Amino acid sequence: MAALSSMEKKLAEYKCNTNEVIKLKLVRFPEDIDDDSTTFGPEFSHQLFGDDEVAFGYKGLQILLYYSAGNLSTMFRVHYSSKVDDKFDGVQADDVESKIREIIPPGFCQGTDDFVSLLEKEVNFKPFGPIIHTYTVYNEEAGEEITYQIHKADLTCPGFREYHERLQTFLMWFIETASYIDVDDDRWDFFLVFEKYNKDGTTLFATVGYMTVYNYYVYPDKTRPRVSQMLVLPPFQGEGHGAQLLETVHRYYVSSPNILDVTAEDPSENFVRLRDFVLAKLCQDLPCFSTEKLLEGFSQEMVTEAQQKLKINKQHARRVYEILRLRATDMSDPEKSRAYRLEVKKRLVGPYKKNQREMAKMRQCLKPEELTNQMNQIDLKTQHDQLEESYQELVSEYRRTVERLAQA
Ligand SMILES: CC(C)(COP(=O)(O)OP(=O)(O)OC[C@H]1O[C@@H](n2cnc3c(N)ncnc32)[C@H](O)[C@@H]1OP(=O)(O)O)[C@@H](O)C(=O)NCCC(=O)NCCS
């Protein structure tokens, strides 16, 4: 028994958390290579290393995936101080190198010298496709305004296919259910964000983030673009690039008469929060979202105006209405706050009512002895509590958006 536990202990020494040992880096200057402060790790690695996000068989494991800042030319290396051998009774080390090779395209280098040579070629890297938006952000560290450009790219841009193959490798580490897309389907639109920076007096471009959008066909002659993947690379997150990108994409589609509205595939919480802010910011200037109109209730006029002028989907227009109405409501006034609560709960109650109808149908099929009054009461009480909880959660999400609107 004691021998087994010492073996277990030994095995544990050779296990490591893959989110901690994968080291990602976006490199502009050769000195960044050895600068730990520019390294970042994945948020997820379960798609490659299983739900435990563990690699077995190594001590001191480090998986380096370094990318040049613009073109994303890649250096991939695996380091470790020791690896399990036969004394572990045939328990083999995970083949971490093969796992990574499955998701990164060929053509990467493995040596630092080769990588430094690739960095020198960054001067030739130019963003793909036409610029559709330019903006600046003041950078406190640099003490200056930095310029960013959003481009719309497609597969006809030379080198874009290979660049996209490298770019999408980041999805595995930052989107929980990421998968690669079939770029040969010409219904994909690609939007890319780049930062302009200076190196030895020359302007270079660094990749900041991107979005892929699939143009779904809607009978008989319309299109509904659906945001599929959106990623702002971690060193750039929380600086407003996500908001700039989403707003630019909406504005881009506004001029196309055949576009119905923009939707999203399986949106994450972060994305919904971002979208709430962007759409509320856009709608707050529309006449039918004026304070006066907001207090009169949700209207078809709002749906039509948001869709026609900004390509906003009906359900999203409803959320925007609730956010902007919250902002316009004096919640310290019991009457006004009650009116707001009832208005939101009226919408939230929809699925509960459906649930109740289904329960009623089910009861008709049950024998009287299977039904108890108590059961009915529990159902109603639980549903009431759940409704209140959903309302409170929603209002606190909305308050965050209202706060961000105030700072914008
Ligand atoms: C979700 C995602 C796209 C957002 O991009 P982003 O560039 O970080 O978005 P923004 O900077 O516009 O907003 C993010 C936050 O930064 C804050 N922020 C923006 N500019 C800021 C500034 N100058 N100062 C302080 N905070 C700021 C925003 O208020 C927002 O805060 P919140 O999350 O509390 O609401 C990005 O985080 C990401 O790629 N995540 C991983 C992948 C993912 O989840 N994708 C979405 C689903 S596919």
PDBQT file of the ligand as one rigid body, heavy atoms in Angstrom, charges set to zero:
ROOT
HETATM    1  C1  LIG A 501     -15.158  39.108 -25.590  1.00  0.00    +0.000 C 
HETATM    2  C2  LIG A 501     -14.036  39.900 -26.276  1.00  0.00    +0.000 C 
HETATM    3  C3  LIG A 501     -14.160  39.763 -27.779  1.00  0.00    +0.000 C 
HETATM    4  C4  LIG A 501     -14.188  41.386 -25.877  1.00  0.00    +0.000 C 
HETATM    5  O1  LIG A 501     -13.163  42.153 -26.514  1.00  0.00    +0.000 OA
HETATM    6  P1  LIG A 501     -12.452  43.360 -25.770  1.00  0.00    +0.000 P 
HETATM    7  O2  LIG A 501     -11.605  44.062 -26.737  1.00  0.00    +0.000 OA
HETATM    8  O3  LIG A 501     -11.827  42.898 -24.511  1.00  0.00    +0.000 OA
HETATM    9  O4  LIG A 501     -13.751  44.260 -25.455  1.00  0.00    +0.000 OA
HETATM   10  P2  LIG A 501     -13.786  45.735 -24.862  1.00  0.00    +0.000 P 
HETATM   11  O5  LIG A 501     -12.411  46.176 -24.474  1.00  0.00    +0.000 OA
HETATM   12  O6  LIG A 501     -14.537  46.588 -25.795  1.00  0.00    +0.000 OA
HETATM   13  O7  LIG A 501     -14.656  45.520 -23.537  1.00  0.00    +0.000 OA
HETATM   14  C5  LIG A 501     -14.220  44.579 -22.557  1.00  0.00    +0.000 C 
HETATM   15  C6  LIG A 501     -14.213  45.214 -21.160  1.00  0.00    +0.000 C 
HETATM   16  O8  LIG A 501     -13.186  46.183 -21.086  1.00  0.00    +0.000 OA
HETATM   17  C7  LIG A 501     -13.688  47.381 -20.559  1.00  0.00    +0.000 C 
HETATM   18  N1  LIG A 501     -12.961  48.496 -21.172  1.00  0.00    +0.000 N 
HETATM   19  C8  LIG A 501     -12.931  48.826 -22.470  1.00  0.00    +0.000 A 
HETATM   20  N2  LIG A 501     -12.144  49.913 -22.645  1.00  0.00    +0.000 NA
HETATM   21  C9  LIG A 501     -11.672  50.230 -21.426  1.00  0.00    +0.000 A 
HETATM   22  C10 LIG A 501     -10.810  51.254 -20.956  1.00  0.00    +0.000 A 
HETATM   23  N3  LIG A 501     -10.265  52.145 -21.762  1.00  0.00    +0.000 N 
HETATM   24  N4  LIG A 501     -10.531  51.292 -19.644  1.00  0.00    +0.000 NA
HETATM   25  C11 LIG A 501     -11.077  50.410 -18.789  1.00  0.00    +0.000 A 
HETATM   26  N5  LIG A 501     -11.900  49.395 -19.191  1.00  0.00    +0.000 NA
HETATM   27  C12 LIG A 501     -12.189  49.338 -20.488  1.00  0.00    +0.000 A 
HETATM   28  C13 LIG A 501     -15.138  47.381 -20.928  1.00  0.00    +0.000 C 
HETATM   29  O9  LIG A 501     -15.924  48.190 -20.077  1.00  0.00    +0.000 OA
HETATM   30  C14 LIG A 501     -15.496  45.924 -20.794  1.00  0.00    +0.000 C 
HETATM   31  O10 LIG A 501     -15.765  45.645 -19.437  1.00  0.00    +0.000 OA
HETATM   32  P3  LIG A 501     -16.796  44.498 -18.987  1.00  0.00    +0.000 P 
HETATM   33  O11 LIG A 501     -16.248  43.214 -19.509  1.00  0.00    +0.000 OA
HETATM   34  O12 LIG A 501     -16.780  44.600 -17.513  1.00  0.00    +0.000 OA
HETATM   35  O13 LIG A 501     -18.110  44.853 -19.616  1.00  0.00    +0.000 OA
HETATM   36  C15 LIG A 501     -12.628  39.451 -25.781  1.00  0.00    +0.000 C 
HETATM   37  O14 LIG A 501     -12.571  39.529 -24.388  1.00  0.00    +0.000 OA
HETATM   38  C16 LIG A 501     -12.273  38.045 -26.227  1.00  0.00    +0.000 C 
HETATM   39  O15 LIG A 501     -11.786  37.856 -27.315  1.00  0.00    +0.000 OA
HETATM   40  N6  LIG A 501     -12.525  37.047 -25.332  1.00  0.00    +0.000 N 
HETATM   41  C17 LIG A 501     -12.183  35.650 -25.602  1.00  0.00    +0.000 C 
HETATM   42  C18 LIG A 501     -13.018  35.040 -26.710  1.00  0.00    +0.000 C 
HETATM   43  C19 LIG A 501     -14.509  35.276 -26.567  1.00  0.00    +0.000 C 
HETATM   44  O16 LIG A 501     -15.085  35.103 -25.505  1.00  0.00    +0.000 OA
HETATM   45  N7  LIG A 501     -15.144  35.670 -27.679  1.00  0.00    +0.000 N 
HETATM   46  C20 LIG A 501     -16.560  35.965 -27.729  1.00  0.00    +0.000 C 
HETATM   47  C21 LIG A 501     -17.379  34.809 -28.120  1.00  0.00    +0.000 C 
HETATM   48  S1  LIG A 501     -16.974  34.049 -29.641  1.00  0.00    +0.000 SA
ENDROOT
TORSDOF 0
